[in-house]
Amino acid sequence: MPKATETTLEIDLRALTHNFQYITSKLQKGTKLMAVVKASAYGSDSVVVAKKLEELGIDYFAVAYASEGVILRESGVQTPILVLHPQTINFDKIVQHCLEPSIYSPLMLDRFIAFAESENLENYPIHLKINTGMNRIGYSTNEVNFILEAVSKTKAVKIKSIFSHLAASEDIENRDFAEKQINDFKTASEYLMSKLDYSPLRHTLNTSGIFNFPNAQFNMVRSGIGLYGFGNCEKENKNLRPIATLKTIISQIHTIRKGESVGYNFGFIAEKEMKTATLPLGHADGINRAYGKGNGFVTIHGKKAPMIGNICMDMLMVDITNIACEEGDEVQVFGEKNATAEEFASRIHSISYEIITAISPRVKRIFTY
Ligand SMILES: *Cc1c(COP(=O)(O)O)cnc(C)c1O
């Protein structure tokens, strides 16, 4: 990569390939891998990432919303795409673009069947989401008979998969909870399957689930964060490579005298003479205001420079008193080396998922193939 000359998010597709291969190595023979590419493939670029994963032989994609699936279809992605949160208003968009809805409640099922029948569809693939304890979206396990009744009365839809989601798959100290979820999922899905004359796919593991519950792969698993380089624990972080590096540059350097303030509302007052650097990166780029007042930091020539004062919309200031640097020099915010996104986010009690998906479209994405 050449040195950054503006704020850029570098996406390394070689790291994506590495992570894909590592996750695949954890799968039993025949287990399919669904890549979760919602939220622009966790803040990177869903089209570029999906195309690379298709090249690598991915089995399935998942997105959160229909519009995310439409973007993939319109750029030529052919692999099946599950829409996790389809919403009634998007049914026509979903069908037009061969997207497959997650059906998570009796109401959704009735509405989707009515829509599919009105469009004269046959065997349209749907995915049944079972709630086993996350209590977000999903059928409760005692509602499965409603599903069977509704599905048996129509030819318009066919159950392509049955799935659930673990609430704390990374939390080793509460393994019991995930194990109970897995058991309840097994019972409910087996009951459903015993009443059908075909076998849908079954899946319940996300990235940490793949690492921590290898016996619960059923015949598909879903990975998001792992593909982007985080394993939610030290051991697995070492086996993965973050694909995204956020870089910026120094716009201006100031010498601040003792007692002077920096930025809005006197958010920082110099206790001694010091040097500050202003960076072209702010809360409109996804750097939460909570990183200000010394909480967040960037890395300049391998040294940590704390963010001082209040983060502005388009800029932020860092303390470079002890760092030899010049205007125009490259600055790393997070990446594979120095601070990872997970370490960076931990400064404001946040997680890798939040910071990488927060980087706004204003930040230019560049790719290494
Ligand atoms: C986002 C999401 C995933 C991906 O989880 P990771 O921890 O990123 O692997 C899997 N399943 C569902 C239902 C999700 O919403």
The ligand as an SDF file (V2000), in Angstrom:
LIG
                    3D

 15 15  0  0  0  0  0  0  0  0999 V2000
  -25.1430  -10.6070   12.2380 C   0  0  0  0  0  0  0  0  0  0  0  0
  -25.5950  -12.0080   12.3880 C   0  0  0  0  0  0  0  0  0  0  0  0
  -24.6770  -13.0830   12.2920 C   0  0  0  0  0  0  0  0  0  0  0  0
  -23.1800  -12.8870   12.1970 C   0  0  0  0  0  0  0  0  0  0  0  0
  -22.6100  -12.9430   13.4870 O   0  0  0  0  0  0  0  0  0  0  0  0
  -21.0230  -12.8450   13.6940 P   0  0  0  0  0  0  0  0  0  0  0  0
  -20.8570  -12.8140   15.1640 O   0  0  0  0  0  0  0  0  0  0  0  0
  -20.6090  -11.5680   13.0410 O   0  0  0  0  0  0  0  0  0  0  0  0
  -20.4320  -14.0300   13.0300 O   0  0  0  0  0  0  0  0  0  0  0  0
  -25.1790  -14.3700   12.2960 C   0  0  0  0  0  0  0  0  0  0  0  0
  -26.5030  -14.6020   12.4290 N   0  0  0  0  0  0  0  0  0  0  0  0
  -27.4060  -13.6030   12.5670 C   0  0  0  0  0  0  0  0  0  0  0  0
  -28.8440  -13.9330   12.7340 C   0  0  0  0  0  0  0  0  0  0  0  0
  -26.9780  -12.2800   12.5790 C   0  0  0  0  0  0  0  0  0  0  0  0
  -27.8710  -11.2830   12.7250 O   0  0  0  0  0  0  0  0  0  0  0  0
  1  2  1  0
  2  3  1  0
  2 14  2  0
  3  4  1  0
  3 10  2  0
  4  5  1  0
  5  6  1  0
  6  7  2  0
  6  8  1  0
  6  9  1  0
 10 11  1  0
 11 12  2  0
 12 13  1  0
 12 14  1  0
 14 15  1  0
M  END
$$$$
